[in-house]
Amino acid sequence: MRAHDFALGLEQTEDLPLFLRISSAVVRDIARGRLRAGDALPGSRTLAATLGVHRSTVVAAYAELAAQGWLETTPGGATCVARAAPDVSARRFAASATLRDSVPARTGFSVEAPPAPGLGFPVTKPGDITLWGGAPDLRLVPPELLTLLSRAYRRAIKQHGSALLGYSRNARGSLRLRAALAELVSSARGLAAQADSLLITRGSQMALDLIARSLLRPGDVVAVEALGYPNAFNVFRRAGALVLPVPLDSQGIDVAALAKLTEKQRVRLVYVTPHHQYPTTVTLSPARRRALLDLARRQQLAIVEDDYDQEFHYDGRPVLPLASADPHGNVIYVGTLAKILAPGLRLAFVVAPEPLLARMTHERLLVDRQGDEVVEQAVAELLEDGEVQRHVRRVRRVYQRRRDAFCAALDRELCHALDYVRPAGGLALWARAAPGIDVAAWQRRAAQRGLHFQIGRQFSLDGASVPCLRLGYALLDERLVSRAARGLVESVPARPARLVRASSRRFA
């Protein structure tokens, strides 16, 4: 504990001299463990200045404590808690203690237990293999890019000084970063966006939370893909919404089923992942895209498009976001830099019409006045210089090779146990287990061998069993592909029945 941070809680007791009140406070701190044997106390001048008393009062208090065996002086002249302090229980100082001994185990008021957890990451140990879908390989971020980011960070501070470290004048995020991202989504994703069309958030989870706060009221209905992102489900539920599933198949969300739902329920919002559906990886077909946009226009639905991995599409022509074809302002577009650069930067963004951005900005001010202006300026510089775009092109090729190598390994080792369609993009694949395989047992047995993956139940809205695996390949370099496939083979819990393959099927 630093001397200038040392504070004492003095009892307001008129019948004790001030030096004894100081002595009692020190003993109480020893009794409750705040001060331990050997801890140094501040010098008499420092403590006197902190407490606003005369130095002689502190000297008298220290002398009293030393005489009773609580303190001792080290050879260097420092005053420390004695190595062999007296019995605390025998002292009347401790009996009158009013400060708590530790953080209470319970609250003094009612509080609800947390709801079912969302999607987190497994606890791993060195040597484990993680097939967690969606996690980018940060080892692919080259040292040169980190150096450029560090230099851009220093330049931002040097150029703008303390202005970037104070309260921001714009809760929507750095104008420079918004302009750079607007250029990115306009050129690469077909969204005709300007800087004023964007709001920067601390990750896509914050973006979803602000959307929910801005649009949803208790009792509103939110339609979601029957298998999807649990953390989004929980955000909508926390806003008081009724979250209802819509069936999903190899063409994406069933828009006809959604239309029937809107006839029975007053749906306020639809949450979709049309580029690479989360978790099944299927791409929403062109016909269903048109049907979904038309339904949203007719029913005045808000569509939240979570475009979490737009950059990583390997086969065929790039698929543009729904928002690029929406002239009526129904689509709220959520993008992120987590997969492009690193999740730890906490940078995502929303592209939406001004009335919604205004409301989201108001909600953002209530929970987080601003983002990290220095980081936003630094990343904006990398975007302007094209460094981020060059990095994306490099890692896209790497991830494509890893997808192909992992699929080849699965075809060799697990063709009897898994059926899957090679994903056109993304960082994971979705595989259906053969009849007779208990995927939950498979997951447990694999984890015991240091191999971690997700199963269908973790993405189900109601937690129902789904006989599927989500296998991420982004972290599998050349050394790990075969090990991962063999680990899957060795942990299969039972000999599967004959696997009937299907190129088109209903997922949920």
C-alpha positions as CSV (number, residue, x, y, z in Angstrom):
1,M,0.0,0.0,0.0
2,R,1.5,3.4,-1.0
3,A,1.9,5.9,1.8
4,H,0.0,8.7,0.1
5,D,-3.0,6.3,-0.4
6,F,-3.2,5.3,3.3
7,A,-6.5,6.2,4.9
8,L,-7.7,5.6,8.5
9,G,-11.3,5.4,9.7
10,L,-11.3,7.4,12.9
11,E,-14.2,6.9,15.4
12,Q,-16.0,10.0,16.5
13,T,-15.4,9.3,20.2
14,E,-15.1,12.4,22.3
15,D,-13.9,10.6,25.4
16,L,-10.6,9.4,23.7
17,P,-7.7,11.7,22.9
18,L,-7.0,12.0,19.2
19,F,-3.7,10.0,19.4
20,L,-5.6,7.0,20.9
21,R,-8.3,7.2,18.2
22,I,-5.5,6.9,15.7
23,S,-4.0,4.0,17.6
24,S,-7.4,2.2,17.7
25,A,-7.9,2.7,14.0
26,V,-4.5,1.1,13.2
27,V,-5.3,-1.9,15.5
28,R,-8.7,-2.3,13.8
29,D,-7.0,-2.5,10.4
30,I,-4.6,-5.1,11.7
31,A,-7.5,-7.1,13.2
32,R,-9.5,-7.1,9.9
33,G,-6.5,-8.0,7.8
34,R,-6.1,-4.7,6.0
35,L,-2.7,-4.4,7.6
36,R,-0.5,-7.5,7.7
37,A,2.7,-8.4,9.5
38,G,5.6,-6.6,8.0
39,D,3.5,-3.9,6.2
40,A,5.1,-0.5,6.3
41,L,3.1,2.4,7.7
42,P,3.5,5.9,6.3
43,G,5.9,8.2,8.1
44,S,4.6,10.5,10.8
45,R,4.8,13.6,8.6
46,T,2.9,11.9,5.7
47,L,0.2,10.5,7.9
48,A,-0.2,13.8,9.8
49,A,-0.7,15.6,6.5
50,T,-3.2,13.0,5.3
51,L,-5.3,13.2,8.6
52,G,-4.9,16.9,9.0
53,V,-3.4,16.7,12.5
54,H,-0.2,17.8,14.1
55,R,2.8,15.5,13.6
56,S,3.3,15.2,17.3
57,T,-0.1,13.5,17.6
58,V,0.9,10.8,15.1
59,V,4.2,10.4,16.8
60,A,2.4,9.8,20.1
61,A,0.1,7.3,18.4
62,Y,3.0,5.3,17.0
63,A,4.7,5.4,20.3
64,E,1.6,3.9,22.0
65,L,1.3,1.2,19.4
66,A,5.0,0.3,19.6
67,A,4.8,0.1,23.4
68,Q,1.9,-2.3,23.2
69,G,3.7,-4.5,20.6
70,W,1.7,-3.6,17.5
71,L,4.5,-1.8,15.6
72,E,8.2,-2.1,15.3
73,T,10.9,-0.1,13.7
74,T,13.0,-1.8,11.0
75,P,16.8,-1.2,10.6
76,G,16.0,1.2,7.7
77,G,14.0,3.4,10.0
78,A,10.5,2.4,8.6
79,T,7.6,1.8,11.0
80,C,6.0,-1.6,10.3
81,V,3.4,-3.9,11.7
82,A,5.1,-6.2,14.2
83,R,5.9,-9.7,13.0
84,A,4.5,-11.1,16.2
85,A,1.6,-8.8,17.0
86,P,-0.4,-9.2,20.2
87,D,-3.6,-11.2,20.4
88,V,-6.3,-9.1,18.7
89,S,-9.2,-10.6,20.6
90,A,-7.8,-9.5,24.0
91,R,-7.7,-5.9,23.0
92,R,-10.6,-3.5,23.6
93,F,-9.6,-1.7,20.4
94,A,-10.9,-4.6,18.3
95,A,-14.1,-4.9,20.3
96,S,-15.2,-1.4,19.3
97,A,-14.3,-1.9,15.6
98,T,-17.0,-0.5,13.3
99,L,-15.3,-1.1,9.9
100,R,-16.1,-4.4,8.1
101,D,-13.6,-7.2,8.2
102,S,-14.1,-8.2,4.5
103,V,-16.5,-7.8,1.6
104,P,-19.9,-9.2,2.8
105,A,-20.8,-12.6,1.4
106,R,-24.5,-11.5,0.8
107,T,-26.2,-8.3,-0.2
108,G,-28.4,-6.4,2.3
109,F,-31.1,-6.2,-0.4
110,S,-32.8,-8.5,-2.9
111,V,-31.1,-9.3,-6.2
112,E,-32.1,-11.8,-8.9
113,A,-29.7,-14.6,-9.8
114,P,-28.2,-14.2,-13.3
115,P,-30.1,-15.9,-16.1
116,A,-28.8,-18.8,-18.1
117,P,-25.3,-17.9,-19.4
118,G,-24.7,-16.9,-23.0
119,L,-22.0,-18.2,-25.2
120,G,-18.6,-18.0,-23.6
121,F,-15.3,-19.6,-24.2
122,P,-14.0,-22.9,-22.8
123,V,-11.4,-23.1,-20.0
124,T,-8.3,-24.5,-21.6
125,K,-4.9,-25.6,-20.6
126,P,-1.6,-25.4,-22.5
127,G,-1.6,-27.9,-25.4
128,D,-5.4,-28.0,-25.8
129,I,-6.9,-27.6,-29.2
130,T,-9.9,-25.2,-29.5
131,L,-12.4,-25.7,-32.3
132,W,-14.5,-22.8,-31.0
133,G,-16.3,-21.4,-34.0
134,G,-15.7,-17.7,-34.8
135,A,-12.5,-17.1,-33.0
136,P,-9.9,-15.5,-35.2
137,D,-6.2,-16.5,-35.1
138,L,-4.4,-13.5,-33.6
139,R,-1.1,-15.2,-34.4
140,L,-1.8,-14.1,-38.0
141,V,-1.6,-10.4,-37.0
142,P,1.9,-9.7,-38.2
143,P,4.4,-7.8,-35.9
144,E,4.6,-5.1,-38.6
145,L,0.9,-4.4,-38.3
146,L,1.1,-4.2,-34.5
147,T,4.1,-1.8,-34.9
148,L,2.1,0.4,-37.2
149,L,-0.9,0.3,-34.8
150,S,1.5,1.3,-31.9
151,R,3.0,4.1,-34.0
152,A,-0.5,5.4,-35.0
153,Y,-1.5,5.3,-31.3
154,R,1.5,7.5,-30.4
155,R,0.9,9.8,-33.3
156,A,-2.7,10.3,-32.2
157,I,-1.7,11.3,-28.7
158,K,1.1,13.5,-30.0
159,Q,-1.1,15.3,-32.6
160,H,-4.1,15.8,-30.4
161,G,-2.6,15.8,-26.9
162,S,-5.0,15.7,-23.9
163,A,-8.0,16.5,-26.2
164,L,-8.3,12.7,-26.9
165,L,-8.0,11.8,-23.2
166,G,-10.9,13.9,-22.0
167,Y,-14.6,13.6,-22.5
168,S,-15.5,13.3,-26.2
169,R,-17.7,15.8,-27.9
170,N,-19.4,13.1,-29.9
171,A,-20.8,9.9,-28.4
172,R,-21.1,8.4,-31.9
173,G,-17.4,7.8,-32.0
174,S,-14.4,9.4,-33.7
175,L,-15.5,11.2,-36.9
176,R,-12.3,10.1,-38.6
177,L,-13.0,6.4,-37.8
178,R,-16.6,6.7,-38.9
179,A,-15.5,8.2,-42.2
180,A,-12.9,5.4,-42.8
181,L,-15.5,2.8,-42.0
182,A,-18.1,4.4,-44.2
183,E,-15.6,4.3,-47.1
184,L,-14.9,0.6,-46.3
185,V,-18.6,-0.5,-46.3
186,S,-19.3,1.6,-49.3
187,S,-16.5,0.2,-51.4
188,A,-16.4,-3.4,-50.2
189,R,-20.0,-4.1,-49.0
190,G,-22.2,-2.0,-51.2
191,L,-23.6,0.2,-48.5
192,A,-24.0,3.9,-49.6
193,A,-23.0,5.2,-46.1
194,Q,-21.5,8.4,-44.9
195,A,-19.8,9.2,-41.6
196,D,-23.0,10.5,-40.2
197,S,-24.7,7.2,-40.9
198,L,-22.5,5.3,-38.4
199,L,-22.3,4.9,-34.7
200,I,-19.1,3.3,-33.2
201,T,-19.7,0.9,-30.3
202,R,-17.5,-1.2,-28.0
203,G,-18.1,-4.5,-29.8
204,S,-21.1,-5.9,-31.5
205,Q,-22.7,-7.0,-28.2
206,M,-22.9,-3.3,-27.2
207,A,-24.5,-2.5,-30.6
208,L,-27.2,-5.2,-30.0
209,D,-27.8,-3.9,-26.5
210,L,-28.2,-0.3,-27.7
211,I,-30.6,-1.4,-30.5
212,A,-32.7,-3.3,-27.9
213,R,-32.8,-0.4,-25.5
214,S,-33.8,1.9,-28.4
215,L,-36.5,-0.2,-30.0
216,L,-37.9,-2.7,-27.6
217,R,-40.4,-2.4,-24.8
218,P,-41.7,-5.2,-22.5
219,G,-44.0,-7.5,-24.4
220,D,-42.6,-6.8,-27.9
221,V,-42.0,-9.8,-30.1
222,V,-38.6,-10.5,-31.6
223,A,-38.2,-13.2,-34.2
224,V,-34.9,-15.0,-34.5
225,E,-33.4,-17.9,-36.4
226,A,-34.3,-21.1,-34.5
227,L,-30.6,-21.8,-34.1
228,G,-28.6,-18.6,-33.4
229,Y,-26.5,-16.4,-31.2
230,P,-27.4,-16.9,-27.5
231,N,-25.9,-13.6,-26.4
232,A,-28.3,-11.8,-28.8
233,F,-31.3,-13.8,-27.5
234,N,-30.4,-12.7,-23.9
235,V,-30.1,-9.1,-24.9
236,F,-33.6,-9.1,-26.4
237,R,-35.0,-11.0,-23.4
238,R,-33.5,-8.6,-21.0
239,A,-35.4,-5.8,-22.7
240,G,-38.6,-7.6,-21.9
241,A,-39.2,-9.0,-25.4
242,L,-40.8,-12.3,-26.2
243,V,-38.2,-14.1,-28.4
244,L,-39.7,-16.6,-30.9
245,P,-37.9,-19.0,-33.2
246,V,-38.4,-19.1,-37.0
247,P,-37.4,-22.4,-38.8
248,L,-34.1,-22.6,-40.6
249,D,-32.9,-24.8,-43.5
250,S,-30.2,-24.9,-46.1
251,Q,-31.4,-21.7,-47.7
252,G,-31.4,-19.7,-44.4
253,I,-34.3,-18.4,-42.4
254,D,-37.8,-19.6,-43.6
255,V,-39.3,-16.3,-44.7
256,A,-42.7,-17.9,-45.4
257,A,-42.8,-19.2,-41.8
258,L,-41.8,-15.7,-40.6
259,A,-44.7,-14.2,-42.6
260,K,-47.1,-16.6,-40.9
261,L,-45.7,-15.6,-37.5
262,T,-46.4,-12.0,-38.3
263,E,-50.0,-12.8,-39.0
264,K,-50.4,-14.2,-35.5
265,Q,-48.0,-11.9,-33.6
266,R,-47.2,-8.3,-33.8
267,V,-43.5,-8.7,-34.5
268,R,-41.4,-5.7,-33.8
269,L,-37.9,-6.9,-34.8
270,V,-36.2,-9.7,-36.7
271,Y,-32.6,-10.7,-35.9
272,V,-30.8,-12.5,-38.7
273,T,-27.2,-13.5,-39.8
274,P,-27.8,-13.8,-43.6
275,H,-24.2,-13.8,-44.9
276,H,-23.0,-17.0,-43.0
277,Q,-25.9,-18.0,-40.7
278,Y,-24.8,-18.3,-37.2
279,P,-24.1,-21.2,-36.4
280,T,-25.0,-23.3,-39.5
281,T,-23.0,-21.1,-42.0
282,V,-25.6,-21.3,-44.7
283,T,-26.1,-18.2,-46.9
284,L,-29.6,-16.7,-47.2
285,S,-30.8,-17.4,-50.7
286,P,-31.5,-14.5,-53.1
287,A,-35.2,-15.3,-53.3
288,R,-35.5,-15.3,-49.5
289,R,-33.5,-12.0,-49.3
290,R,-36.0,-10.3,-51.5
291,A,-38.9,-11.9,-49.7
292,L,-37.5,-10.8,-46.3
293,L,-37.0,-7.2,-47.4
294,D,-40.5,-7.1,-48.9
295,L,-42.1,-8.5,-45.7
296,A,-40.2,-5.9,-43.6
297,R,-41.5,-3.1,-45.8
298,R,-45.1,-4.3,-45.7
299,Q,-45.2,-5.1,-42.0
300,Q,-42.9,-2.2,-40.9
301,L,-40.4,-4.6,-39.3
302,A,-37.0,-3.7,-38.1
303,I,-34.4,-6.1,-39.4
304,V,-31.1,-6.4,-37.4
305,E,-28.5,-7.8,-39.8
306,D,-25.5,-9.1,-37.8
307,D,-22.7,-9.2,-40.4
308,Y,-20.0,-10.7,-38.2
309,D,-17.6,-12.1,-40.8
310,Q,-18.3,-10.3,-44.1
311,E,-14.6,-10.3,-45.1
312,F,-14.2,-14.1,-45.1
313,H,-16.1,-15.5,-48.1
314,Y,-14.0,-17.9,-50.2
315,D,-16.2,-19.5,-52.9
316,G,-18.1,-17.8,-55.6
317,R,-19.0,-14.1,-55.9
318,P,-19.1,-12.0,-52.7
319,V,-22.5,-11.8,-51.2
320,L,-23.5,-8.2,-50.3
321,P,-25.4,-7.4,-47.1
322,L,-29.2,-7.1,-46.9
323,A,-28.7,-3.4,-46.0
324,S,-27.2,-2.7,-49.5
325,A,-30.5,-3.6,-51.1
326,D,-32.8,-1.8,-48.6
327,P,-34.2,1.5,-49.9
328,H,-36.9,1.8,-47.2
329,G,-34.8,2.0,-44.0
330,N,-35.9,-1.3,-42.4
331,V,-32.4,-2.8,-42.0
332,I,-30.1,-2.0,-39.1
333,Y,-26.6,-3.1,-40.1
334,V,-24.1,-4.3,-37.4
335,G,-20.5,-4.8,-38.4
336,T,-17.4,-5.5,-36.4
337,L,-13.6,-5.3,-36.5
338,A,-13.2,-8.2,-34.1
339,K,-12.5,-10.8,-36.8
340,I,-10.5,-8.4,-39.0
341,L,-8.1,-7.2,-36.4
342,A,-8.7,-8.3,-32.8
343,P,-11.6,-8.7,-30.4
344,G,-9.7,-6.9,-27.7
345,L,-9.9,-3.6,-29.6
346,R,-13.6,-3.6,-28.9
347,L,-14.6,-1.9,-32.1
348,A,-17.9,-2.4,-33.9
349,F,-20.3,-0.1,-35.7
350,V,-24.0,0.3,-36.7
351,V,-25.2,1.7,-40.0
352,A,-28.8,2.9,-39.7
353,P,-31.1,5.9,-40.5
354,E,-30.6,9.0,-38.5
355,P,-33.7,8.7,-36.2
356,L,-32.5,5.4,-34.8
357,L,-28.9,6.6,-34.5
358,A,-30.1,9.6,-32.5
359,R,-32.0,7.3,-30.1
360,M,-29.0,4.9,-29.8
361,T,-26.7,7.8,-29.1
362,H,-29.0,8.9,-26.2
363,E,-29.0,5.4,-24.8
364,R,-25.2,5.1,-25.2
365,L,-24.7,8.3,-23.1
366,L,-26.6,6.6,-20.2
367,V,-24.2,3.7,-20.0
368,D,-20.9,4.7,-21.7
369,R,-20.3,8.3,-22.7
370,Q,-17.7,7.5,-25.3
371,G,-15.4,5.0,-26.8
372,D,-11.6,5.0,-26.7
373,E,-10.8,8.0,-28.9
374,V,-7.1,7.2,-29.1
375,V,-7.6,3.7,-30.4
376,E,-10.3,4.9,-32.8
377,Q,-7.9,7.5,-34.3
378,A,-5.1,4.9,-34.6
379,V,-7.3,2.3,-36.3
380,A,-8.7,5.0,-38.6
381,E,-5.2,5.7,-39.8
382,L,-4.6,2.0,-40.6
383,L,-7.8,1.9,-42.6
384,E,-6.9,5.1,-44.4
385,D,-3.5,3.7,-45.3
386,G,-5.0,0.4,-46.5
387,E,-3.1,-1.7,-43.9
388,V,-6.3,-3.3,-42.5
389,Q,-7.5,-4.2,-46.0
390,R,-4.1,-5.8,-46.9
391,H,-4.2,-7.8,-43.7
392,V,-7.7,-9.1,-44.5
393,R,-6.6,-10.3,-47.9
394,R,-3.6,-12.1,-46.3
395,V,-5.6,-13.9,-43.6
396,R,-8.5,-14.7,-46.0
397,R,-6.1,-16.9,-48.0
398,V,-4.9,-18.6,-44.8
399,Y,-8.3,-19.3,-43.5
400,Q,-9.4,-20.7,-46.9
401,R,-6.4,-23.1,-46.8
402,R,-7.3,-24.1,-43.3
403,R,-10.9,-24.8,-44.2
404,D,-9.8,-27.0,-47.1
405,A,-7.3,-28.9,-45.0
406,F,-9.7,-29.5,-42.2
407,C,-12.5,-30.6,-44.5
408,A,-10.1,-33.1,-46.2
409,A,-9.1,-34.4,-42.7
410,L,-12.8,-34.9,-41.7
411,D,-13.5,-36.6,-45.0
412,R,-10.6,-39.1,-44.3
413,E,-11.2,-39.7,-40.6
414,L,-14.9,-39.0,-39.9
415,C,-17.0,-39.7,-43.0
416,H,-18.8,-42.4,-41.1
417,A,-19.8,-40.1,-38.3
418,L,-20.3,-36.6,-39.7
419,D,-22.3,-35.1,-42.6
420,Y,-21.6,-31.5,-43.5
421,V,-21.6,-29.1,-46.5
422,R,-18.3,-27.3,-46.9
423,P,-19.0,-23.7,-45.9
424,A,-18.5,-21.1,-48.6
425,G,-16.9,-18.8,-46.0
426,G,-16.6,-18.0,-42.4
427,L,-14.4,-19.5,-39.7
428,A,-16.3,-22.6,-38.8
429,L,-18.4,-25.5,-40.2
430,W,-21.6,-27.1,-39.1
431,A,-21.8,-30.9,-39.1
432,R,-24.7,-33.3,-38.4
433,A,-23.7,-36.4,-36.4
434,A,-24.8,-39.8,-37.4
435,P,-27.8,-41.4,-35.7
436,G,-26.8,-43.0,-32.4
437,I,-24.1,-40.5,-31.5
438,D,-24.7,-38.6,-28.3
439,V,-23.1,-35.3,-29.2
440,A,-23.1,-34.0,-25.6
441,A,-21.1,-37.1,-24.5
442,W,-18.8,-36.6,-27.5
443,Q,-18.2,-33.0,-26.4
444,R,-17.4,-34.2,-22.8
445,R,-15.1,-36.9,-23.9
446,A,-13.2,-34.6,-26.3
447,A,-12.8,-32.0,-23.6
448,Q,-11.2,-34.6,-21.3
449,R,-8.6,-35.1,-24.1
450,G,-8.0,-31.4,-24.5
451,L,-10.2,-30.8,-27.5
452,H,-13.0,-28.3,-27.3
453,F,-15.9,-27.7,-29.7
454,Q,-19.6,-26.6,-29.6
455,I,-22.7,-28.6,-30.1
456,G,-26.1,-27.8,-31.4
457,R,-27.9,-27.4,-28.1
458,Q,-25.7,-24.4,-27.2
459,F,-27.3,-22.5,-30.1
460,S,-30.9,-23.6,-29.6
461,L,-33.3,-20.9,-28.4
462,D,-34.9,-23.3,-25.9
463,G,-31.9,-25.4,-25.1
464,A,-33.3,-28.4,-27.0
465,S,-30.9,-31.1,-28.2
466,V,-29.7,-30.7,-31.8
467,P,-27.4,-33.6,-33.1
468,C,-24.9,-31.2,-34.6
469,L,-21.4,-30.0,-34.0
470,R,-19.9,-26.5,-34.8
471,L,-16.2,-26.9,-35.6
472,G,-14.0,-23.9,-35.9
473,Y,-11.0,-24.2,-38.1
474,A,-9.5,-20.7,-37.9
475,L,-7.0,-21.7,-35.2
476,L,-5.9,-24.9,-36.9
477,D,-2.5,-24.3,-38.5
478,E,-0.8,-27.2,-40.4
479,R,0.4,-28.9,-37.2
480,L,-3.0,-29.1,-35.6
481,V,-5.3,-30.2,-38.4
482,S,-4.5,-33.9,-38.2
483,R,-4.4,-33.8,-34.3
484,A,-7.8,-32.2,-34.2
485,A,-9.3,-34.8,-36.6
486,R,-7.8,-37.7,-34.7
487,G,-9.0,-36.3,-31.4
488,L,-12.5,-36.2,-32.7
489,V,-12.2,-39.8,-33.9
490,E,-10.8,-41.0,-30.6
491,S,-13.6,-39.3,-28.5
492,V,-16.6,-40.6,-30.5
493,P,-18.7,-42.1,-27.7
494,A,-20.4,-44.9,-29.7
495,R,-20.3,-46.7,-33.0
496,P,-22.7,-44.7,-35.2
497,A,-25.5,-46.1,-37.3
498,R,-25.3,-45.7,-41.0
499,L,-25.0,-42.1,-41.9
500,V,-27.5,-40.9,-44.6
501,R,-26.2,-37.9,-46.3
502,A,-28.4,-35.0,-47.4
503,S,-27.5,-32.0,-49.5
504,S,-30.6,-30.1,-48.4
505,R,-32.3,-30.4,-45.0
506,R,-34.0,-28.5,-42.3
507,F,-31.8,-27.6,-39.4
508,A,-34.4,-26.4,-36.9
